[in-house]
């Protein structure tokens, strides 16, 4: 992985993993979370985590099920 490239991985039946040398996660008001120097975090997809937006492993207890395979998005629409 490139030092500056951010990789986002959707884990089957689990969280969204964000990894990279530099990234920020902000709340709805634009305030950045203090990530404590981490270069990787897992974000909750199951909505059961008590540490939102971060994963706390609750997906295993609530039996969250969602498998994802990569695909191509349609071309970006051009303004008229």
Biotite code that builds the C-alpha atoms (Angstrom):
import biotite.structure as struc

atoms = struc.array([
    struc.Atom([0.000, 0.000, 0.000], chain_id="A", res_id=1, res_name="UNK", atom_name="CA", element="C"),
    struc.Atom([1.289, 3.463, -0.896], chain_id="A", res_id=2, res_name="UNK", atom_name="CA", element="C"),
    struc.Atom([2.101, 5.632, 2.130], chain_id="A", res_id=3, res_name="UNK", atom_name="CA", element="C"),
    struc.Atom([-0.334, 8.349, 1.012], chain_id="A", res_id=4, res_name="UNK", atom_name="CA", element="C"),
    struc.Atom([-3.071, 6.151, -0.453], chain_id="A", res_id=5, res_name="UNK", atom_name="CA", element="C"),
    struc.Atom([-6.146, 5.502, 1.684], chain_id="A", res_id=6, res_name="UNK", atom_name="CA", element="C"),
    struc.Atom([-7.678, 2.045, 1.295], chain_id="A", res_id=7, res_name="UNK", atom_name="CA", element="C"),
    struc.Atom([-11.297, 1.408, 2.307], chain_id="A", res_id=8, res_name="UNK", atom_name="CA", element="C"),
    struc.Atom([-12.266, -2.264, 2.583], chain_id="A", res_id=9, res_name="UNK", atom_name="CA", element="C"),
    struc.Atom([-15.800, -3.544, 3.165], chain_id="A", res_id=10, res_name="UNK", atom_name="CA", element="C"),
    struc.Atom([-15.410, -6.664, 5.258], chain_id="A", res_id=11, res_name="UNK", atom_name="CA", element="C"),
    struc.Atom([-17.985, -9.381, 4.565], chain_id="A", res_id=12, res_name="UNK", atom_name="CA", element="C"),
    struc.Atom([-20.425, -9.561, 7.482], chain_id="A", res_id=13, res_name="UNK", atom_name="CA", element="C"),
    struc.Atom([-18.382, -6.926, 9.303], chain_id="A", res_id=14, res_name="UNK", atom_name="CA", element="C"),
    struc.Atom([-17.105, -3.354, 9.374], chain_id="A", res_id=15, res_name="UNK", atom_name="CA", element="C"),
    struc.Atom([-15.676, -0.909, 6.884], chain_id="A", res_id=16, res_name="UNK", atom_name="CA", element="C"),
    struc.Atom([-11.894, -0.826, 7.345], chain_id="A", res_id=17, res_name="UNK", atom_name="CA", element="C"),
    struc.Atom([-10.117, 2.486, 6.620], chain_id="A", res_id=18, res_name="UNK", atom_name="CA", element="C"),
    struc.Atom([-6.314, 2.357, 6.341], chain_id="A", res_id=19, res_name="UNK", atom_name="CA", element="C"),
    struc.Atom([-3.752, 4.937, 5.297], chain_id="A", res_id=20, res_name="UNK", atom_name="CA", element="C"),
    struc.Atom([-1.088, 7.329, 6.465], chain_id="A", res_id=21, res_name="UNK", atom_name="CA", element="C"),
    struc.Atom([-3.396, 10.353, 6.493], chain_id="A", res_id=22, res_name="UNK", atom_name="CA", element="C"),
    struc.Atom([-7.172, 10.493, 6.756], chain_id="A", res_id=23, res_name="UNK", atom_name="CA", element="C"),
    struc.Atom([-9.750, 12.257, 8.891], chain_id="A", res_id=24, res_name="UNK", atom_name="CA", element="C"),
    struc.Atom([-13.153, 11.150, 10.037], chain_id="A", res_id=25, res_name="UNK", atom_name="CA", element="C"),
    struc.Atom([-15.549, 13.982, 10.799], chain_id="A", res_id=26, res_name="UNK", atom_name="CA", element="C"),
    struc.Atom([-18.952, 14.191, 12.419], chain_id="A", res_id=27, res_name="UNK", atom_name="CA", element="C"),
    struc.Atom([-21.948, 15.913, 10.804], chain_id="A", res_id=28, res_name="UNK", atom_name="CA", element="C"),
    struc.Atom([-20.835, 19.324, 12.111], chain_id="A", res_id=29, res_name="UNK", atom_name="CA", element="C"),
    struc.Atom([-17.361, 18.952, 10.602], chain_id="A", res_id=30, res_name="UNK", atom_name="CA", element="C"),
    struc.Atom([-15.526, 18.194, 13.865], chain_id="A", res_id=31, res_name="UNK", atom_name="CA", element="C"),
    struc.Atom([-12.726, 15.643, 13.426], chain_id="A", res_id=32, res_name="UNK", atom_name="CA", element="C"),
    struc.Atom([-12.554, 12.585, 15.688], chain_id="A", res_id=33, res_name="UNK", atom_name="CA", element="C"),
    struc.Atom([-9.279, 12.249, 17.586], chain_id="A", res_id=34, res_name="UNK", atom_name="CA", element="C"),
    struc.Atom([-7.979, 8.955, 16.219], chain_id="A", res_id=35, res_name="UNK", atom_name="CA", element="C"),
    struc.Atom([-5.090, 8.800, 18.660], chain_id="A", res_id=36, res_name="UNK", atom_name="CA", element="C"),
    struc.Atom([-2.472, 8.503, 15.935], chain_id="A", res_id=37, res_name="UNK", atom_name="CA", element="C"),
    struc.Atom([-4.061, 5.429, 14.340], chain_id="A", res_id=38, res_name="UNK", atom_name="CA", element="C"),
    struc.Atom([-3.449, 4.734, 10.663], chain_id="A", res_id=39, res_name="UNK", atom_name="CA", element="C"),
    struc.Atom([-6.313, 2.214, 10.534], chain_id="A", res_id=40, res_name="UNK", atom_name="CA", element="C"),
    struc.Atom([-9.821, 2.126, 12.027], chain_id="A", res_id=41, res_name="UNK", atom_name="CA", element="C"),
    struc.Atom([-12.943, 0.029, 11.506], chain_id="A", res_id=42, res_name="UNK", atom_name="CA", element="C"),
    struc.Atom([-16.299, 1.724, 11.026], chain_id="A", res_id=43, res_name="UNK", atom_name="CA", element="C"),
    struc.Atom([-19.573, 0.054, 12.021], chain_id="A", res_id=44, res_name="UNK", atom_name="CA", element="C"),
    struc.Atom([-21.977, -1.151, 9.311], chain_id="A", res_id=45, res_name="UNK", atom_name="CA", element="C"),
    struc.Atom([-24.394, -3.134, 11.491], chain_id="A", res_id=46, res_name="UNK", atom_name="CA", element="C"),
    struc.Atom([-25.590, -0.151, 13.602], chain_id="A", res_id=47, res_name="UNK", atom_name="CA", element="C"),
    struc.Atom([-25.221, -2.211, 16.807], chain_id="A", res_id=48, res_name="UNK", atom_name="CA", element="C"),
    struc.Atom([-21.875, -0.782, 17.983], chain_id="A", res_id=49, res_name="UNK", atom_name="CA", element="C"),
    struc.Atom([-21.944, 1.113, 21.264], chain_id="A", res_id=50, res_name="UNK", atom_name="CA", element="C"),
    struc.Atom([-18.914, 3.118, 20.040], chain_id="A", res_id=51, res_name="UNK", atom_name="CA", element="C"),
    struc.Atom([-20.472, 4.625, 16.879], chain_id="A", res_id=52, res_name="UNK", atom_name="CA", element="C"),
    struc.Atom([-19.215, 5.276, 14.302], chain_id="A", res_id=53, res_name="UNK", atom_name="CA", element="C"),
    struc.Atom([-16.482, 2.783, 15.185], chain_id="A", res_id=54, res_name="UNK", atom_name="CA", element="C"),
    struc.Atom([-16.831, -0.995, 15.235], chain_id="A", res_id=55, res_name="UNK", atom_name="CA", element="C"),
    struc.Atom([-16.805, -2.734, 18.619], chain_id="A", res_id=56, res_name="UNK", atom_name="CA", element="C"),
    struc.Atom([-17.407, -6.260, 17.300], chain_id="A", res_id=57, res_name="UNK", atom_name="CA", element="C"),
    struc.Atom([-21.172, -6.190, 17.879], chain_id="A", res_id=58, res_name="UNK", atom_name="CA", element="C"),
    struc.Atom([-21.775, -7.436, 14.326], chain_id="A", res_id=59, res_name="UNK", atom_name="CA", element="C"),
    struc.Atom([-20.971, -10.933, 15.587], chain_id="A", res_id=60, res_name="UNK", atom_name="CA", element="C"),
    struc.Atom([-23.585, -10.766, 18.343], chain_id="A", res_id=61, res_name="UNK", atom_name="CA", element="C"),
    struc.Atom([-26.369, -9.304, 16.175], chain_id="A", res_id=62, res_name="UNK", atom_name="CA", element="C"),
    struc.Atom([-25.612, -11.737, 13.330], chain_id="A", res_id=63, res_name="UNK", atom_name="CA", element="C"),
    struc.Atom([-25.036, -8.913, 10.817], chain_id="A", res_id=64, res_name="UNK", atom_name="CA", element="C"),
    struc.Atom([-24.952, -10.361, 7.318], chain_id="A", res_id=65, res_name="UNK", atom_name="CA", element="C"),
    struc.Atom([-23.841, -8.448, 4.237], chain_id="A", res_id=66, res_name="UNK", atom_name="CA", element="C"),
    struc.Atom([-21.389, -9.659, 1.630], chain_id="A", res_id=67, res_name="UNK", atom_name="CA", element="C"),
    struc.Atom([-20.051, -7.209, -0.934], chain_id="A", res_id=68, res_name="UNK", atom_name="CA", element="C"),
    struc.Atom([-18.295, -7.776, -4.255], chain_id="A", res_id=69, res_name="UNK", atom_name="CA", element="C"),
    struc.Atom([-16.708, -4.949, -6.216], chain_id="A", res_id=70, res_name="UNK", atom_name="CA", element="C"),
    struc.Atom([-18.413, -3.697, -9.379], chain_id="A", res_id=71, res_name="UNK", atom_name="CA", element="C"),
    struc.Atom([-18.152, -0.735, -11.746], chain_id="A", res_id=72, res_name="UNK", atom_name="CA", element="C"),
    struc.Atom([-20.364, 2.289, -11.180], chain_id="A", res_id=73, res_name="UNK", atom_name="CA", element="C"),
    struc.Atom([-22.063, 3.776, -14.243], chain_id="A", res_id=74, res_name="UNK", atom_name="CA", element="C"),
    struc.Atom([-20.281, 6.760, -15.802], chain_id="A", res_id=75, res_name="UNK", atom_name="CA", element="C"),
    struc.Atom([-20.649, 10.022, -13.918], chain_id="A", res_id=76, res_name="UNK", atom_name="CA", element="C"),
    struc.Atom([-23.497, 12.136, -15.303], chain_id="A", res_id=77, res_name="UNK", atom_name="CA", element="C"),
    struc.Atom([-22.395, 15.272, -17.113], chain_id="A", res_id=78, res_name="UNK", atom_name="CA", element="C"),
    struc.Atom([-24.228, 18.538, -16.384], chain_id="A", res_id=79, res_name="UNK", atom_name="CA", element="C"),
    struc.Atom([-26.664, 19.616, -19.074], chain_id="A", res_id=80, res_name="UNK", atom_name="CA", element="C"),
])
